[in-house]
Amino acid sequence: MQVLRILSLIWKSGANIYLDNTDNRIAIKQQDLIPAEVMQAAEQNFQQIDDWFKSWTNESNEKVTLMKMVHQICGWQHNEKLNDWLCTEVESLDMFNDWMIVLANNGWKDIYDDYRQFENNESNGMAQELYNRAVTYARKVQ
C-alpha cells in the first residue's frame, strides 16, 4: 500500500502520525482511533513511512507549504490558516489549481504519489509565488 494512502487513512481516522522533532522518530497520537487493518498496513510499511517523513526535514518552506496545501485540499489534515487563505484569496486557489495541473501534465496522476517527483521549473516558480502569497496573507491577518 502506498505511504500517502496509509497516512491519509490514519489522519482521516482522527489520529495523528508525525515525525517527533524531539527524537526524530515517528509518533502517533490517538492510535486507538486507527482501524486495525490500517495500523497493520502502517506497521508493514513502517520504513517507507519513516523515510517519507524524514524526506521532508530538509525541504524548503515553499515545498512544505505546498505539501500542507495538498493535504488540506485532499481532506487528510485540516489547516485552518491555509483554508482561510484559499477561501479568501480565490486567485491563490486558482494558482494552486494551476500548479496541480502542471504537475499532472508532468505525470502526477495519483494523489497518493509524492508530488515532488513531478516538479519542474514551472511548478517550482508557481510554488514560490504561492508561498509568497501565503506569507503575505498571514502577515496581513495577524
N, C-alpha and C positions, 0 to 999 in steps of 0.2 A: 504494500500500500504506500502511496506517495506521502512524503513527510508532511506537506502542507494540508493534505486531506486529513491526516491524523490530527494535526494541530488544530485545524478548524473544527473538527468534531469535539475536541477537548474544550476549546474556547466556547463553542456553542452550547456545551453542556452546562456552562456556568462556572466551570473550574478555570483555573489559570495555570498555564505552564509557561515558564520563562527561565532565562539564564540569570541565576542569582549573582549579582555583582560582588558580593562579599567573598564567595569562594569559587566563582566561575563554574558552578555546577548547575544542572537542571533542577528546578524546584517546581512543585505543584501545590497550589492552594485549592482546597475543597475537592480533593481527589475522590471523595465519596460520591460526587455528582457524575463522575465519568462512568459511562456504561462499561461493563466488564469486557465486552469484545473490543472496544476502543482502547481500553487500558492494555489489553493483551497485544494489540497491534503496536501500541506505543512501546511496550517492553521489547517486542521482537525487532523493532526498528530504532531502538534507543540510540545507537551510534550515529545513524543518519540524522536523527533529531538533534542530537548534541552537536554534530558537525554543522547543521543548518543554523542553529542559534549562534554558534561561535563564528560562523562566516559573517555575521553582522557586526561583530565587535569593532572592526576597524573600518567599517563603511562610513562614508560621508554623511553629514546631517541631511543632505538632499536625498540620498538613497533611503535612509531610514524614514524620512518623512513620507516618501512615496510608498514605501512598504506599509506604513501605517494607514495611508490613504487606501491602498488596495484592501487591506484588512477591514477597514471601515465600510467600504463600498460592498464588499462580499458578505458583510454581517458577521464576521468572525470575531472581531474585537471592536467594541464601541469606543470611539474617541470623540467626546463631546465638542472639544475645541475645533477639531477638523470638520466635524459635521456642521457646526455653526458657520464656519468659514465657507464651506462649499455650498451651504444653503443661502448664505448672504451674497456671496460673490459668484454669480452664475457664470461669468466669464472664466473664472478659475475652474469651475466644474467642467465647463466646455473644454478648457485646455487639458484638464486631466483626462477627459474622454478622448481627446485627440492624441494624447500621449499613449493611451492604451491601444488606440488604432495603429499608431506607428509600431508598437511592439507586436501587435497582431500581424501586421504586414511583414514583420521580421521573423514570424514563425510562432509567436506565443499564442497557441490555440487552446491551452488548458490552464484555467485559473489556478490549478494546483501545482503547476510547474513554476519554479522560481523565475520571475521575470527578468532577472539580471542577465541571464544568458542570451537575451534577445535585444539588449540595448545596442544603440549605435550613437553616432554623434548627434543626430537629430533628436533622439529621445533624451539624451543627456542634456542637451540645451534646453529642452522643454522642462526637464526635471529641475534644472537650476532656476528657471523662471517660476515654476510652481513653488519651489521652496522660498524664493524671494517674496512672492505674493503672500505666502503663508506667514512669513516673519513680519512683513508689513502689516498684515491684518492683525496678528497677535499683539503687536505694539500699539496699534490703533485702539483696540478694545480693552486694554489694561486699565 
